[in-house]
Each structure stands twice: as structure tokens, then as C-alpha cells.
């Protein structure tokens, strides 16, 4: 059986109980790779950014929460507009 090519887990583990103080540090560390998040001293969650999650589990059928949907739709719109503009031949007459 082949090992998966997951990014390495980050060293520092954050606690849910002190998350209000460490949220920014957790976000920065999760941007580099998956990060442990403990609850009552035990690892309860693995935090990762959406980009890393999409690389690990690409699934177009994934459901988005109601809170995430407007942001996700906006990102898809911006990406499609950029793709459309970059594929369009340049007109020097404009």
C-alpha cells in the first residue's frame, strides 16, 4: 500500500480552550500545513486551509455551509472572469 502524499503536520498544537488568544497564530500555521487542535488535552481536530483541503480531497460535489456559500460563489465568479479575460485575444483598437 502506498503512503499518501499529505503535507506534514505542524509542530505546535493549539488548545480549543485558549483559541481566542491563539486564533491568529493558528491561522498562520494552518496556512503552511495541517495543524493539530486539542480539546481537553486530546487531539480533536486537524485544522487546514481550504486550498490544502482541496488538494487532499478534491470533490466537486462537496456541500458548502450557508455562511460559506456567498464567499465561495464570489471566488468562483472572480476566477472565471480572470480566466475569460486571460483567454481573450487582445484588441489594440480599444
QUIKAFEN-V521444 format. One record per residue. RES is the residue in three letters. SS is DSSP state (@ for helix, = for strand, . for the rest). PHI is phi in radians with two decimals (none if undefined). OMEGA is omega in whole degrees, -180 to 180 (none if undefined). Layout:
# QUIKAFEN-V521444
RES|SS|PHI|OMEGA + RES|SS|PHI|OMEGA
This chain:
# QUIKAFEN-V521444
UNK|.|none|180 + UNK|.|-1.39|175 + UNK|.|-1.38|178 + UNK|.|-1.31|-178 + UNK|.|-1.71|179 + UNK|.|-1.33|173 + UNK|.|-1.14|179 + UNK|.|-1.18|176 + UNK|.|-1.25|-179 + UNK|.|-1.28|-174 + UNK|.|-1.21|-174 + UNK|.|-1.28|177 + UNK|.|-1.88|-179 + UNK|=|-1.79|179 + UNK|=|-1.84|178 + UNK|@|-1.06|-176 + UNK|@|-1.11|-179 + UNK|@|-1.93|-176 + UNK|@|-1.10|180 + UNK|@|-1.08|180 + UNK|@|-1.61|-174 + UNK|@|-1.93|-174 + UNK|@|-1.05|-179 + UNK|@|-1.17|178 + UNK|@|-1.13|178 + UNK|@|-1.11|180 + UNK|@|-1.11|179 + UNK|@|-1.13|-179 + UNK|@|-1.23|180 + UNK|@|-1.18|177 + UNK|@|-1.20|179 + UNK|@|-1.52|-179 + UNK|.|2.91|-179 + UNK|.|-1.01|-175 + UNK|=|-2.34|177 + UNK|=|-1.31|173 + UNK|=|-2.31|-176 + UNK|=|-1.65|174 + UNK|=|-2.35|-175 + UNK|.|1.00|175 + UNK|.|1.46|180 + UNK|=|-1.97|179 + UNK|=|-1.17|-176 + UNK|=|-1.95|-176 + UNK|=|-2.45|168 + UNK|=|-2.05|-176 + UNK|=|-1.71|177 + UNK|.|-2.61|179 + UNK|.|-1.32|-179 + UNK|@|-1.09|-180 + UNK|@|-1.10|179 + UNK|@|-1.17|179 + UNK|@|-1.07|179 + UNK|@|-1.12|177 + UNK|@|-1.20|-178 + UNK|@|-1.36|-176 + UNK|.|-2.41|180 + UNK|.|-1.29|-179 + UNK|.|-2.52|-178 + UNK|.|-1.27|-178 + UNK|.|-1.57|-177 + UNK|.|-1.05|178 + UNK|.|-1.49|178 + UNK|.|-1.89|178 + UNK|.|-1.25|-179 + UNK|@|-1.08|-180 + UNK|@|-1.20|-177 + UNK|@|-1.44|-172 + UNK|@|-1.01|-179 + UNK|@|-1.05|179 + UNK|@|-1.15|-180 + UNK|@|-1.15|178 + UNK|@|-1.10|178 + UNK|@|-1.10|178 + UNK|@|-1.12|178 + UNK|@|-1.11|178 + UNK|@|-1.10|180 + UNK|@|-1.09|179 + UNK|@|-1.14|-180 + UNK|@|-1.20|176 + UNK|@|-1.14|178 + UNK|@|-1.13|178 + UNK|@|-1.11|179 + UNK|@|-1.14|179 + UNK|@|-1.21|-179 + UNK|@|-1.31|-180 + UNK|@|-1.55|-179 + UNK|.|-1.39|177 + UNK|.|-1.17|-179 + UNK|.|-1.31|176 + UNK|.|-1.85|-179 + UNK|.|-1.47|-178 + UNK|.|-1.39|-175 + UNK|.|-1.40|none
